Amino acid sequence: MEIIFILLLIIAAIFVARSLKVVPQQHAWVVERLGKYHDTLTPGLNILIPFIDRVAYRHSLKEIPLDVPSQVCITKDNTQLTVDGILYFQVTDPMRASYGASNYVIAITQLAQTTLRSVIGKMELDKTFEERTSINTAVVHALDEAAQNWGVKVLRYEIKDLTPPAAILHSMQAQITAEREKRALIAASEGRRQEQINIATGEREAFIARSEGAKQAEINNAQGQAAAIVAVAEANADAIRKVAQAIREPGGEQAVQLKVAEKAVEAYSQLAQKTNTMIVPGNMTEVSGLIASAMAIINKGPSTGR
């Protein structure tokens, strides 16, 4: 009796174990009933019919990184290029992922390699280093269209490394070195050119400043001379006016006659000192005549001014 009870207890435990299934979060289990797809179990507790239903496939709904093996690709300019990358995908339809392909991981990997070879084959070597983003986008687009039948969503593809042959690497390094030397020479020549321009500009500005200074000095000198001439002329005119005014006053003519006589005598005296010959006027009345002539000129000058 006890044996039968234990046997029934074991059978009941087996039934419970096969009928109750707990699916973890971010997972999906595909259930077949009598060998045919029946349902997809969602996270949580699920009940199955023992010995009739069975869990055929278990899928993770998380984002899965897939390392794509490196391969040799031929560029448009017939250069070998070793490329490897990493692919990110996610199962979106567990039923299609179970029955759409025998192994969707291998299918995605192979398709990623063939698509990558096709994309790189349309580009030249230099473009492959510049167009990584476009390469990744093209691979994702091609994979996503094909992976829909497999219940998989391709999220992105990233190229990890692009390795050309050693000879190409050496040539590229030499080209980079030459380009840097070229830029250095251009920069040096531009620096010398700018230096010469700055020197010439400085000399021109200095010459202009000096010429402007000389011009201003000449203008100032001319203005000073003109002012001096005007001042002298005004002083002479003022002196003449004062002399004329003094002559018109009482005793003015006698003073002028005396001054002229003194100048005449002084002139004869200086002439006598400069030569051994003594010059004496033949007639002393000539002195008085000279004085009278000077006075006549003086008297005539004011009358003419009127």
Phi, psi and omega per residue, in radians:
M1 nan -0.758 3.118
E2 -1.138 -0.611 -3.136
I3 -1.140 -0.709 -3.138
I4 -1.154 -0.667 3.130
F5 -1.141 -0.735 3.137
I6 -1.146 -0.698 3.137
L7 -1.117 -0.746 3.104
L8 -1.112 -0.653 3.120
L9 -1.130 -0.704 3.125
I10 -1.145 -0.746 3.135
I11 -1.104 -0.701 3.126
A12 -1.114 -0.699 3.120
A13 -1.126 -0.690 3.119
I14 -1.130 -0.761 3.118
F15 -1.047 -0.774 3.136
V16 -1.125 -0.752 -3.116
A17 -1.116 -0.642 -3.103
R18 -1.477 -0.293 -3.113
S19 -1.683 -0.485 -3.119
L20 -1.789 2.148 3.135
K21 -2.250 2.267 3.096
V22 -1.879 2.020 -3.121
V23 -1.647 2.243 3.121
P24 -1.210 2.843 3.094
Q25 -1.115 2.547 -3.121
Q26 1.053 0.584 3.038
H27 -2.330 2.757 3.078
A28 -2.496 2.299 3.138
W29 -1.978 2.349 3.140
V30 -1.675 2.220 -3.087
V31 -1.887 2.321 3.039
E32 -1.919 2.434 3.070
R33 -2.013 1.986 -3.112
L34 0.966 0.735 3.049
G35 1.474 0.043 -3.107
K36 -2.122 2.541 -3.139
Y37 -1.014 2.299 -3.116
H38 -2.083 -0.862 -3.040
D39 -2.843 2.874 3.053
T40 -2.016 2.092 -3.109
L41 -1.378 2.307 3.105
T42 -1.647 2.900 -3.124
P43 -0.997 2.392 -3.134
G44 2.148 -2.870 -3.116
L45 -1.511 2.281 3.122
N46 -2.303 2.591 -3.104
I47 -1.986 2.279 3.112
L48 -2.070 2.863 3.043
I49 -1.589 2.047 -3.078
P50 -1.054 2.476 3.076
F51 1.166 -0.020 3.079
I52 -2.002 -0.803 3.059
D53 -1.691 2.543 3.054
R54 -2.568 2.601 3.091
V55 -1.417 1.935 -3.084
A56 -1.555 -0.673 -3.080
Y57 -2.394 2.524 3.060
R58 -2.152 2.193 -3.098
H59 -2.168 2.513 3.004
S60 -1.673 2.305 -3.130
L61 -1.613 0.115 3.110
K62 -1.328 2.861 3.040
E63 -1.259 2.231 -3.027
I64 -1.980 2.181 3.017
P65 -1.480 2.376 -3.117
L66 -2.219 2.074 3.138
D67 -1.375 2.075 3.118
V68 -1.562 2.129 -3.098
P69 -1.025 2.621 3.136
S70 -1.196 2.641 -3.137
Q71 -2.613 2.809 3.130
V72 -1.660 2.173 3.117
C73 -2.009 2.619 3.128
I74 -1.859 2.145 -3.137
T75 -1.385 3.058 -3.123
K76 -1.091 -0.553 3.117
D77 -1.657 0.468 3.006
N78 1.043 0.821 3.077
T79 -2.049 2.309 3.119
Q80 -1.329 2.417 -3.088
L81 -2.466 2.131 3.107
T82 -1.541 2.153 -3.034
V83 -2.247 2.365 2.961
D84 -2.408 2.731 -3.067
G85 -2.717 -3.061 3.130
I86 -2.356 2.420 -3.064
L87 -2.031 2.431 3.112
Y88 -2.039 2.195 -3.129
F89 -2.459 2.979 -3.112
Q90 -2.605 2.407 3.099
V91 -1.352 2.114 -3.137
T92 -1.911 -0.393 3.138
D93 -2.305 1.683 -3.079
P94 -1.048 -0.596 -3.127
M95 -1.139 -0.832 3.102
R96 -1.168 -0.628 3.098
A97 -1.111 -0.463 3.140
S98 -1.443 -0.654 -2.989
Y99 -2.055 -0.126 -3.125
G100 -1.335 -0.554 3.129
A101 -2.559 2.607 -3.141
S102 -1.146 -0.579 3.091
N103 -2.657 1.699 -3.044
Y104 -1.199 -0.434 3.109
V105 -1.136 -0.835 3.108
I106 -1.135 -0.681 3.141
A107 -1.088 -0.762 3.135
I108 -1.145 -0.723 -3.132
T109 -1.083 -0.832 -3.139
Q110 -1.119 -0.740 -3.140
L111 -1.151 -0.637 3.100
A112 -1.109 -0.698 3.138
Q113 -1.174 -0.804 -3.124
T114 -1.162 -0.681 3.111
T115 -1.142 -0.701 3.129
L116 -1.109 -0.735 3.103
R117 -1.084 -0.693 -3.133
S118 -1.154 -0.739 -3.112
V119 -1.180 -0.785 -3.122
I120 -1.194 -0.546 3.116
G121 -1.121 -0.283 3.113
K122 -1.615 -0.023 -3.075
M123 -2.076 2.671 2.987
E124 -1.422 2.869 -3.031
L125 -1.011 -0.811 -3.101
D126 -1.091 -0.618 -3.117
K127 -1.212 -0.504 -3.114
T128 -1.119 -0.549 3.112
F129 -1.362 -0.493 -3.101
E130 -1.527 -0.460 -2.988
E131 -1.912 0.701 3.131
R132 -1.077 -0.701 -3.117
T133 -1.107 -0.751 3.131
S134 -1.174 -0.620 3.082
I135 -1.103 -0.825 -3.141
N136 -1.061 -0.730 -3.132
T137 -1.132 -0.735 -3.137
A138 -1.119 -0.726 3.135
V139 -1.137 -0.768 -3.137
V140 -1.103 -0.738 -3.130
H141 -1.089 -0.791 -3.131
A142 -1.159 -0.719 -3.127
L143 -1.202 -0.663 -3.075
D144 -1.138 -0.647 3.113
E145 -1.127 -0.753 -3.105
A146 -1.323 -0.578 -3.043
A147 -1.339 -0.157 3.109
Q148 -1.094 -0.610 3.115
N149 -1.254 -0.250 -3.131
W150 -1.783 0.107 3.132
G151 1.214 0.468 -3.072
V152 -2.161 2.449 3.066
K153 -1.918 2.038 3.093
V154 -1.453 2.096 -3.055
L155 -1.537 -0.862 3.132
R156 -2.862 2.830 3.098
Y157 -2.329 2.359 -3.125
E158 -2.235 2.255 3.061
I159 -1.368 2.176 3.132
K160 -1.476 -0.685 -3.054
D161 -2.703 2.480 3.005
L162 -2.136 2.016 -3.035
T163 -2.146 1.868 3.045
P164 -1.395 2.975 3.107
P165 -1.080 2.840 -3.081
A166 -1.074 -0.678 -3.137
A167 -1.118 -0.700 3.116
I168 -1.169 -0.688 3.102
L169 -1.072 -0.732 3.117
H170 -1.098 -0.767 3.121
S171 -1.105 -0.727 3.123
M172 -1.118 -0.700 3.119
Q173 -1.128 -0.719 3.099
A174 -1.104 -0.697 3.114
Q175 -1.122 -0.731 3.119
I176 -1.109 -0.731 3.122
T177 -1.091 -0.769 3.116
A178 -1.108 -0.675 3.135
E179 -1.159 -0.681 3.112
R180 -1.181 -0.721 3.086
E181 -1.087 -0.692 3.105
K182 -1.069 -0.808 3.125
R183 -1.099 -0.641 3.116
A184 -1.138 -0.755 3.117
L185 -1.114 -0.748 3.118
I186 -1.084 -0.744 3.133
A187 -1.109 -0.712 3.122
A188 -1.129 -0.760 3.125
S189 -1.134 -0.677 3.090
E190 -1.123 -0.643 3.085
G191 -1.131 -0.774 3.094
R192 -1.105 -0.728 3.126
R193 -1.065 -0.784 3.130
Q194 -1.141 -0.631 3.109
E195 -1.102 -0.810 3.117
Q196 -1.084 -0.702 3.104
I197 -1.084 -0.750 -3.139
N198 -1.121 -0.723 3.129
I199 -1.114 -0.823 -3.138
A200 -1.085 -0.717 3.117
T201 -1.119 -0.717 3.107
G202 -1.116 -0.769 3.113
E203 -1.091 -0.743 3.138
R204 -1.094 -0.783 3.141
E205 -1.137 -0.664 3.104
A206 -1.137 -0.751 3.112
F207 -1.077 -0.752 3.123
I208 -1.091 -0.725 3.136
A209 -1.119 -0.749 3.117
R210 -1.107 -0.767 3.141
S211 -1.135 -0.672 3.085
E212 -1.123 -0.671 3.096
G213 -1.144 -0.781 3.116
A214 -1.098 -0.739 3.117
K215 -1.052 -0.795 -3.140
Q216 -1.139 -0.654 3.109
A217 -1.110 -0.765 3.107
E218 -1.093 -0.735 3.117
I219 -1.077 -0.774 3.128
N220 -1.114 -0.705 3.129
N221 -1.114 -0.779 3.135
A222 -1.111 -0.749 3.105
Q223 -1.095 -0.660 3.101
G224 -1.141 -0.767 3.107
Q225 -1.099 -0.754 3.122
A226 -1.078 -0.736 3.117
A227 -1.120 -0.672 3.115
A228 -1.145 -0.750 3.122
I229 -1.077 -0.784 3.118
V230 -1.075 -0.717 -3.139
A231 -1.138 -0.743 3.120
V232 -1.120 -0.770 -3.141
A233 -1.090 -0.758 3.116
E234 -1.116 -0.656 3.107
A235 -1.159 -0.758 3.113
N236 -1.097 -0.764 3.136
A237 -1.092 -0.706 3.137
D238 -1.155 -0.664 3.113
A239 -1.148 -0.727 3.130
I240 -1.115 -0.737 3.130
R241 -1.080 -0.711 3.125
K242 -1.149 -0.694 3.108
V243 -1.112 -0.771 3.137
A244 -1.097 -0.715 3.130
Q245 -1.132 -0.663 3.133
A246 -1.171 -0.618 -3.139
I247 -1.118 -0.645 -3.081
R248 -1.251 -0.327 -3.130
E249 -1.331 2.801 3.138
P250 -1.040 2.300 -3.127
G251 1.443 0.004 -3.107
G252 -1.189 -0.726 -3.104
E253 -1.149 -0.697 3.133
Q254 -1.116 -0.654 3.123
A255 -1.142 -0.689 3.131
V256 -1.155 -0.745 3.130
Q257 -1.049 -0.724 3.116
L258 -1.103 -0.721 -3.112
K259 -1.162 -0.724 3.125
V260 -1.141 -0.716 3.134
A261 -1.095 -0.713 3.116
E262 -1.093 -0.724 3.131
K263 -1.136 -0.665 3.124
A264 -1.144 -0.838 3.128
V265 -1.049 -0.727 3.136
E266 -1.097 -0.667 3.123
A267 -1.139 -0.761 3.094
Y268 -1.110 -0.658 3.139
S269 -1.124 -0.775 3.133
Q270 -1.156 -0.643 3.118
L271 -1.144 -0.629 3.130
A272 -1.215 -0.565 -3.142
Q273 -1.282 -0.476 -3.053
K274 -1.539 -0.179 -3.105
T275 -2.418 2.726 3.133
N276 -1.372 -0.226 -3.111
T277 -1.623 2.267 3.133
M278 -1.588 2.085 3.132
I279 -1.778 2.151 3.130
V280 -2.191 2.329 3.130
P281 -1.035 2.453 -3.139
G282 -1.143 -0.524 3.137
N283 -2.386 2.135 -3.089
M284 -1.160 -0.287 3.108
T285 -1.199 -0.227 3.116
E286 -1.149 -0.555 3.129
V287 -1.150 -0.778 3.119
S288 -1.179 -0.548 3.067
G289 -1.170 -0.676 3.096
L290 -1.087 -0.696 3.141
I291 -1.171 -0.725 -3.141
A292 -1.118 -0.655 3.123
S293 -1.142 -0.757 3.138
A294 -1.084 -0.712 3.137
M295 -1.165 -0.630 3.116
A296 -1.114 -0.682 3.119
I297 -1.134 -0.727 -3.127
I298 -1.137 -0.770 3.130
N299 -1.153 -0.586 -3.134
K300 -1.238 -0.589 -3.108
G301 -1.080 -0.879 3.134
P302 -1.121 -0.694 -3.141
S303 -1.114 -0.635 3.106
T304 -1.176 -0.629 -3.140
G305 -1.088 -0.522 3.120
R306 -1.262 nan nan
